[in-house]
Amino acid sequence: MAGSWHFDRHFAERMPGLVAVQCRLPHAMHEHPSCMSGKSGSRGRAACVRRILARICRGLSCCVTVKSRPRGRPGAGVRCVVAARTVDWQGPVGYVRGGSMSRRPALLILDLINELVHPDGKYAGEGFCEQVARRGVLERAATAIERARLSGIPVVYVVVGFSPGYPDWPRASPLFAEARHGDRVVLGTWGTEVHSALEPADGEPIVEKRRVNPFLGTHLELLLRNLDVNTLLLTGVTTDLVILSTAREGHDRDFAVEVLEDATATSDQDLHDAALKLIARTATVTTVDEALPAPATAGVSG
């Protein structure tokens, strides 16, 4: 069937939580005999197109709205708008990938907090800020967030920290030993806020964790299941800790995991590269552009 598919951003903005595409069917009526009846009129032609689209949309939870153009307009025909729930969209931004209809992603922003990635953070001197700046992690993460929002993909923030007074601090942990003594990563302070370049939008969830693993002792999995997510897109710091831990834990909880490598970093490049080799055992190592292509280039022709 002739036609082109692309984002109708205006329609999507009018229907929050939905992703929309529009298609033109200039030859649809000629390809279907029942559309050729002179008695059918515009309503009959619209009904015909609904039947044609029903074949396309069979198996999807989608609604089909068909509108006739005003008479007398050059090229008058039938315009259809297909709105599909976010959970029905597949591929990098919801399109069908390899014939599968199973990819329902969420973008996770992991530990991109002031304490770790801001020059004034208390961990600024440990290499994180330098690597984040050198690799352009904040810029790439911001791009991922923007594209996810445009595509109707949920964005979930995860921040690490401890309650004031450190009652939930892991006493046996060499990793977090200095946190308590240096008065670091205290929840509710500037240090554990998401960096201002990546500020959450209204309604986007922020999950607070007390350990490296974001699933441990949090409601993250409950949140993802309620969003009907089955694929995790990971960004953040550090590659060798939270990214590696989330990739493994997500894998063991039956999520598909994609690590957006150019939106991650750790204290040095060698450690980053070594972590990616381990991550590749349980996740797909990819990039922002591959996992979340720009909307202008995300369409397919058919």
N, C-alpha and C positions, 0 to 999 in steps of 0.2 A: 504494500500500500504506500502510495507516495505521501510525503509529508516530512516535516522536520520537528524535532523535539528539543525544547530548550527551557530554561528557567523563565517563568513569568514572575519576576520579583514583586511587582505591584500586587498581584493576586496573593502571593505568599504572605506579604505584609498585612493584608486584610484578613488573613486567616491564620493567626498565630498557632504554631505547633504543626502546621501543615506545610508540605512542599508542593509546589504546583508546577505543572508544565502545560503548555498549550500546543495544539497541533492544528494544522489546516488540512482539510481533506478535499482538495479540488476535484479529484476524480472518483471519490468514494461512491457517489450516486451512479456513475456510469459503470462501475465495476460490480454493482449489485443490482440484479434485474428488478427487484421489487421497488427500487428507488426511481425507476423510469416511468412509472405510471403518472399520466398527466393529472389524474384525479387525487393524487396523494397530497399535493400542496406542500406548504412549508412544514406543517406539523408532521405530515407523512414522511417527508425527507428527514426531519429531525429524528423521528422514531427509527427510521432506517439506520441512521448513523449511530444511534444508541445501540442497536443490535450489533453493528459492526464493532463498535468499541467494547461491547460486552465480551466479545470473543478475545479481544486483547487483554482486557482486565480480569478475565476469569481467574479465580484463585487469589485475587488481590482484594483487600478491604478498601475499595475506592468508590467514589461517587462520580458520576458522569453527568455533566451539564452541557446541553447543546442549545446554542442560540443562533437564530437566523439573522443574517445581516439585513439592513434596510433595503427595500426594493429600489431599483434604479441606480444603486451604487455599482460602479464598474468592478467586475470580478466578483459580483455577489455570489455567495455560496453559504456554506455552513461552517461556523466556527465552533470548535468544541474546547472545553476546558476540563482537564482531568486533575482532580485533587486527590492525592494519596496521603494517608497518614504517614508520619515520619517512619514508623516501624516497618512500612512496606518498601522503603527505598533501599536500594542495594548499591554495591560497588563503591567507588571513592566518595560519591555524594548521593548514593541511593540508587544508582542505575544498576541494571542487571549486569553481573560480572560472570562470564563463563557459563551463562545459562542458569546460574544459581540464584535463588531468591532469599538467601539466608543471612546476608551481612547487615547487621543492625548496630552501628557503632556508637560509642560515646568517647569523647575526648577527655582524657584525664590530665590535669595540670598538677604535677607532683612537686611539692616542696619548693616552689619558686617564690620564696618568702624573703623579706628584707634581710633577715639575719644571715642568709646564705648568699644572696645574689646582689645586694645593694652595697655600694662602696662604704657606707656607714655601718653596715652590719658587723656583728661581733666575730663573724667567721671570714670577714673580707680578706684578711691576710693569709688565708690558708690555700689560696689558689683558685677558689671557686669563682670569684668575681672576674679574675683575669681570663679564665677559660670561657666563662659565659660571654664576656665581651668579645673575645677573640673569635669565637665560633658564631656569634650573632644569635645566641639562644633566645634572648628576650624578643628580638625582632621576628624570629621564625615562629616562636610560640604565639606571638600576637597575630601573625598571619594565619596560623592554624585555628585560633579561636574565632577570628573573623569569618573564615570560610566555613567552619562548623556551624556557626550561628546562621549564616546565609542559607545553609543546606538543611537546617532543621535538626542538626545533630546535637544531642545534649552535651553540655560542657560541665564537667565536675571538677572542683578544686579540692586538693588534699594538702593540708598543712601539718607539719610536725611541731610538737611542743608539749609542755608539761604545765600542770595547774600551778598557780602561785603557791610557793612553799614546797613544791616538788613532792607531794605525797604519792604521785604515780611514777616517779623516777625509777628506772631500773638499776638497782644498787650494784648488780654484778656486771654491768655493761662497761667494757673499756671504751666503747664508742661514745657513750653519753656521759662518761665520768666527769669531763670538764664542764659540762653544761651547768650543773648545779653550783659548782664552785665559781664559775664565771658569770653566774646570773644570766644565762642565755636561754633562748627559745622558750620564753614564758608565754603561755597562751593569754590572749587579751591585751598584749602589748604590741608596739610598733614592729618589733622584731619578727613576730609570727604572722604579720599581715602579708597578703599577697602583694608582690611588687606592683607599684602604681601603673606600670606599662601594661599590666595584664588584669586590671581590675574586673572583678566579677560583675556581671549584669544583674539586675533585679531578678530574683527567683532562681539564680544559679546556685546550686548547693555547694557548701564548703564543709568538708569532712575533716575533723580534727583527729589526729592519731598520736599515740604515745610511743610507738615503736617504728622500726624501719618498714615493716610490712603494713600497708594501708588497710588490709582486711582484718588485722588482728585487733579485736576489741572495739571495732567501729561498725557503723551501719552501712558501710560502702556496698557490700554485696546486696543487701536488701534494697538499697536505692537503685542499683543497676538492674536488678530483677524487675522492680516495679516500672522501670523505664523500658522494659522488654529489650534490653541490650544483650548482645551476644559477642560483641567485638570491642576490644579495648584499644584505643589509640593513645600511646604513652608519650608524654613530654615532661621535661623537668630535670632536676638534679637530686641526687647524683647518679650517674650511669651505673656505677658499681654497687650502689646500695639500693635506693628505692626503686629505680628502674628495673634492675636485675631481680629484686625481690618481688615486685609486682608482676613481672613477666612470668616468673615461675609459679607464683600463687594463682594468678589468673588462669594460667594453663591448667593447673590442677583443679580448678573450680569450673572447668569446661568452657572457659571463654577463649575465643581466638584473640591473639594479642599481636599488635603491630607497634613496633617501637619507631617513633619518628626521630631518627638518629641525629638529624641536623638541628633538632630542638632539645637536645640533651647535652650534658657535660658533667665532668667531675674535676678533681683537682689538677690532673695533668692528662695530656693526650694519650700517653702510653697506657695508663690505667683505663681510660675510656675505651681504647681499642681492644684491650684484653677483655673488658666486660662485655663488649658487643659479641665477641666470639662465644662467650658462655650464653648470652641471651639468645643467640641464633639457634640454640638447641631447642628452645621452647616457644620462640616467637619469630615473627617476620621482621627483619630489620629493613626499614624503608625510610622515606623522607616525607617532609610536609607536602611537597608538590605531587608526589606519587600517591599518597594516601588521601589527600584533600586537594585535588586540582582546582585551580581558579574557576569560578562559575562560568566565565566566558568561554572556557575551553572544555567544560565538563559535559557538554551535550553530545548526543550521538545522532547520526542521520539514519533514516530508514524510509 
